[in-house]
Each structure stands twice: as C-alpha cells, then as structure tokens.
C-alpha cells in the first residue's frame, strides 16, 4: 500500500514542505512531531498538486501550523 502512495507522491506531488517528511514516514523512518504535522498537511492538501496554497481549513487543529496559511 505504501509503495502505491509513494509512487503517486513522486509522480504527482509538488516539491513543498511536508513532502520529504511524508515520504520518510511512509518508508518507516522516525519523524519528529513537527515533521509529522508538515507531512499531514502535505497529505491532506493532496500533495499540493493544485499548487502551494492555504488550505483555508480553519477548523483543522493543525491549521495554525499550516506553512502556506495567509495569516
């Protein structure tokens, strides 16, 4: 399963904050709490395939850490 996700990220995912962290996680490597937050945002935003933009999900508990937030 992870191999398919990794393949999809490598094919469609933009180079953005969280990409390397998510790939590390999917490869079974240990990541820090901050790296986990970046990885989750990258995952949730569809690998930023539509561009590096604010997700505008203000109700998300991680929104305050969203690297492309407009605030």
C-alpha positions as CSV (number, residue, x, y, z in Angstrom):
1,X,0.0,0.0,0.0
2,X,2.7,2.5,1.0
3,X,4.5,1.7,-2.3
4,X,1.5,2.9,-4.3
5,X,1.2,6.1,-2.2
6,X,5.0,6.8,-2.6
7,X,4.7,6.3,-6.3
8,X,1.8,8.7,-6.5
9,X,3.6,11.3,-4.5
10,X,6.7,11.0,-6.7
11,X,4.6,11.3,-9.9
12,X,2.1,14.0,-8.9
13,X,3.2,15.7,-5.7
14,X,4.8,19.1,-5.8
15,X,8.0,19.8,-4.0
16,X,6.7,21.5,-1.0
17,X,7.1,21.5,2.8
18,X,6.0,18.1,4.1
19,X,6.8,16.0,1.0
20,X,10.1,14.7,2.4
21,X,8.6,14.2,5.8
22,X,5.7,12.2,4.4
23,X,8.0,10.0,2.3
24,X,10.2,9.4,5.4
25,X,7.1,8.3,7.4
26,X,5.8,6.1,4.6
27,X,9.3,4.4,4.4
28,X,9.1,3.6,8.1
29,X,11.6,6.2,9.3
30,X,11.1,8.0,12.5
31,X,10.0,11.6,12.2
32,X,9.6,14.4,14.8
33,X,6.3,15.9,15.9
34,X,6.9,19.0,13.6
35,X,7.7,16.8,10.7
36,X,4.5,14.8,11.3
37,X,2.5,17.9,11.2
38,X,4.1,19.0,7.9
39,X,3.6,15.6,6.5
40,X,-0.1,15.5,7.4
41,X,-0.7,18.9,5.8
42,X,1.0,17.7,2.7
43,X,-1.1,14.6,2.7
44,X,-4.4,16.4,3.4
45,X,-3.8,19.0,0.7
46,X,-3.5,16.3,-1.9
47,X,0.3,16.6,-2.2
48,X,-0.2,20.3,-3.2
49,X,-1.0,19.1,-6.8
50,X,-3.0,22.2,-7.3
51,X,-0.2,24.5,-6.0
52,X,1.2,25.6,-2.7
53,X,-1.8,27.4,-1.3
54,X,-3.6,28.0,2.0
55,X,-6.0,25.1,2.6
56,X,-8.3,27.5,4.5
57,X,-9.5,24.7,6.8
58,X,-9.7,27.0,9.8
59,X,-11.4,24.3,11.9
60,X,-8.4,21.9,11.5
61,X,-6.4,21.6,14.7
62,X,-3.2,21.8,12.6
63,X,-4.2,24.9,10.7
64,X,-2.1,27.1,13.0
65,X,1.0,25.2,11.7
66,X,-0.1,25.3,8.0
67,X,3.0,26.6,6.2
68,X,1.1,28.3,3.4
69,X,-1.6,29.9,5.6
70,X,-2.3,33.5,4.8
71,X,-2.3,34.6,8.5
